[in-house]
């Protein structure tokens, strides 16, 4: 589905589209897309619309990785065990591919094929914009860049990651509820699950960055500490950070208390994000 | 209005938001915003919604300039007579400010304050995504980068600019018609005006780049020829390019034949784009 939504390769912009495909289709955990699908299934939303919303989350995530890896940003040559997009292509192509992937994420959810109801589609657009802009992912990345070389307090690190990673994971959960036309109270519970899941994911990521090898991670290990970025591990220690990730995963699961066995996939996902090895 | 739509400056992301304001509020002709307002007035659309759609076009335009000026792209230190955003701030901040401005453009039109009808708002989102992605502005910039150092034929240059500049100018015209809930036939005529206006604007821009001083332009003059980019002036000569710009402006005006004196502002705009000195 993600591949089918990419424009075909032709004309002078062929290189751009190759780079968009490279950045998006090169593997990865697909956590965000999986989360959209699981929540959408909970509300019996149409699978085609769910696949499109899942693709929007993965496109936005891929764009953010392409831009974060640029030399002027985190300067990372390796991503998912492969050369980063600006290494495989060049910097200009990587900047433009990221730009076009952001647009494509919005185009994909705005399309009538995602949901027959314009209200649902515009709600997805608003939620994605909330997650990705200055008050979301991009704002978080800016705080992350600004924080290099400074010791940030725990509350500041939590806020940084809630913006940089957490908002898009929360969007992924909310998108499924929007597609299923869940009421505001149920949508809030799903959003709370997504928020806590995203926080657990990020703390677990810090633990992995400090303990796993580059081969296991498919990206440069120990990079955050080396760049002088404050991490949960630096503040809490490895055992303390592991315990915090587990606490957050339990908190995420609590938000699902109102659901029955149909939410077991989401409960398993909360365990997965703290137990994974990459 | 454009200023009021920018987030306020606080927290670790203050620098990001300063850069977004710098890129957007530093002057410029506001051609795209003016065009939205003129067309919206033609259809008696609400001024607040029109101002928001106008802001979306200016934000998208500003983001494209910030990214195009980056060292990996056109490497331009001067914009509107001031230091480019990556010179005033730094490259990472400029990349992120452009990213967040794209998001803010979508957020601005998706907001209920733009139009009470979700169908109208989603139509704006679809039109903006069409104008800005791989099949629009970003695709055009990619073709432009790829074309450096090659002599492109006239048809290829026309297509390049129709994507890179023309699509967003056409969006600006269409947005006014969407806000005024114009029918498809009228919307098509307005889009045709926007398309030809954008083409006239770009040919006139090539003439200015070849004839005006940097002081008049507020940006580096003669830059395109120096970078080995194919231009209308290189292919048609200065007089030939001037005549082509005037032909396109007349063609744009013809698309307005069905309107009366209420479209005189748009007719004047078509003359302005070929007669301007910056």
Boltz contact constraints between the chains, C-beta under 6 A:
constraints:
  - contact:
      token1: [A, 7]
      token2: [B, 134]
      max_distance: 6.0
  - contact:
      token1: [A, 12]
      token2: [B, 143]
      max_distance: 6.0
  - contact:
      token1: [A, 12]
      token2: [B, 146]
      max_distance: 6.0
  - contact:
      token1: [A, 13]
      token2: [B, 139]
      max_distance: 6.0
  - contact:
      token1: [A, 13]
      token2: [B, 142]
      max_distance: 6.0
  - contact:
      token1: [A, 13]
      token2: [B, 143]
      max_distance: 6.0
  - contact:
      token1: [A, 16]
      token2: [B, 134]
      max_distance: 6.0
  - contact:
      token1: [A, 16]
      token2: [B, 142]
      max_distance: 6.0
  - contact:
      token1: [A, 17]
      token2: [B, 134]
      max_distance: 6.0
  - contact:
      token1: [A, 67]
      token2: [B, 95]
      max_distance: 6.0
  - contact:
      token1: [A, 72]
      token2: [B, 91]
      max_distance: 6.0
  - contact:
      token1: [A, 72]
      token2: [B, 92]
      max_distance: 6.0
  - contact:
      token1: [A, 73]
      token2: [B, 92]
      max_distance: 6.0
  - contact:
      token1: [A, 91]
      token2: [B, 72]
      max_distance: 6.0
  - contact:
      token1: [A, 92]
      token2: [B, 72]
      max_distance: 6.0
  - contact:
      token1: [A, 92]
      token2: [B, 73]
      max_distance: 6.0
  - contact:
      token1: [A, 92]
      token2: [B, 145]
      max_distance: 6.0
  - contact:
      token1: [A, 95]
      token2: [B, 67]
      max_distance: 6.0
  - contact:
      token1: [A, 96]
      token2: [B, 138]
      max_distance: 6.0
  - contact:
      token1: [A, 96]
      token2: [B, 142]
      max_distance: 6.0
  - contact:
      token1: [A, 99]
      token2: [B, 138]
      max_distance: 6.0
  - contact:
      token1: [A, 100]
      token2: [B, 133]
      max_distance: 6.0
  - contact:
      token1: [A, 100]
      token2: [B, 134]
      max_distance: 6.0
  - contact:
      token1: [A, 100]
      token2: [B, 138]
      max_distance: 6.0
  - contact:
      token1: [A, 102]
      token2: [B, 102]
      max_distance: 6.0
  - contact:
      token1: [A, 103]
      token2: [B, 129]
      max_distance: 6.0
  - contact:
      token1: [A, 103]
      token2: [B, 132]
      max_distance: 6.0
  - contact:
      token1: [A, 103]
      token2: [B, 133]
      max_distance: 6.0
  - contact:
      token1: [A, 104]
      token2: [B, 133]
      max_distance: 6.0
  - contact:
      token1: [A, 106]
      token2: [B, 106]
      max_distance: 6.0
  - contact:
      token1: [A, 106]
      token2: [B, 129]
      max_distance: 6.0
  - contact:
      token1: [A, 107]
      token2: [B, 129]
      max_distance: 6.0
  - contact:
      token1: [A, 110]
      token2: [B, 122]
      max_distance: 6.0
  - contact:
      token1: [A, 110]
      token2: [B, 125]
      max_distance: 6.0
  - contact:
      token1: [A, 110]
      token2: [B, 126]
      max_distance: 6.0
  - contact:
      token1: [A, 118]
      token2: [B, 118]
      max_distance: 6.0
  - contact:
      token1: [A, 118]
      token2: [B, 119]
      max_distance: 6.0
  - contact:
      token1: [A, 118]
      token2: [B, 122]
      max_distance: 6.0
  - contact:
      token1: [A, 119]
      token2: [B, 118]
      max_distance: 6.0
  - contact:
      token1: [A, 121]
      token2: [B, 122]
      max_distance: 6.0
  - contact:
      token1: [A, 122]
      token2: [B, 110]
      max_distance: 6.0
  - contact:
      token1: [A, 122]
      token2: [B, 118]
      max_distance: 6.0
  - contact:
      token1: [A, 122]
      token2: [B, 121]
      max_distance: 6.0
  - contact:
      token1: [A, 122]
      token2: [B, 122]
      max_distance: 6.0
  - contact:
      token1: [A, 125]
      token2: [B, 110]
      max_distance: 6.0
  - contact:
      token1: [A, 125]
      token2: [B, 125]
      max_distance: 6.0
  - contact:
      token1: [A, 126]
      token2: [B, 110]
      max_distance: 6.0
  - contact:
      token1: [A, 129]
      token2: [B, 103]
      max_distance: 6.0
  - contact:
      token1: [A, 129]
      token2: [B, 106]
      max_distance: 6.0
  - contact:
      token1: [A, 129]
      token2: [B, 107]
      max_distance: 6.0
  - contact:
      token1: [A, 132]
      token2: [B, 103]
      max_distance: 6.0
  - contact:
      token1: [A, 133]
      token2: [B, 100]
      max_distance: 6.0
  - contact:
      token1: [A, 133]
      token2: [B, 103]
      max_distance: 6.0
  - contact:
      token1: [A, 133]
      token2: [B, 104]
      max_distance: 6.0
  - contact:
      token1: [A, 134]
      token2: [B, 7]
      max_distance: 6.0
  - contact:
      token1: [A, 134]
      token2: [B, 16]
      max_distance: 6.0
  - contact:
      token1: [A, 134]
      token2: [B, 17]
      max_distance: 6.0
  - contact:
      token1: [A, 134]
      token2: [B, 100]
      max_distance: 6.0
  - contact:
      token1: [A, 138]
      token2: [B, 96]
      max_distance: 6.0
  - contact:
      token1: [A, 138]
      token2: [B, 99]
      max_distance: 6.0
  - contact:
      token1: [A, 138]
      token2: [B, 100]
      max_distance: 6.0
  - contact:
      token1: [A, 139]
      token2: [B, 13]
      max_distance: 6.0
  - contact:
      token1: [A, 142]
      token2: [B, 13]
      max_distance: 6.0
  - contact:
      token1: [A, 142]
      token2: [B, 16]
      max_distance: 6.0
  - contact:
      token1: [A, 142]
      token2: [B, 96]
      max_distance: 6.0
  - contact:
      token1: [A, 143]
      token2: [B, 12]
      max_distance: 6.0
  - contact:
      token1: [A, 143]
      token2: [B, 13]
      max_distance: 6.0
  - contact:
      token1: [A, 145]
      token2: [B, 92]
      max_distance: 6.0
  - contact:
      token1: [A, 146]
      token2: [B, 12]
      max_distance: 6.0
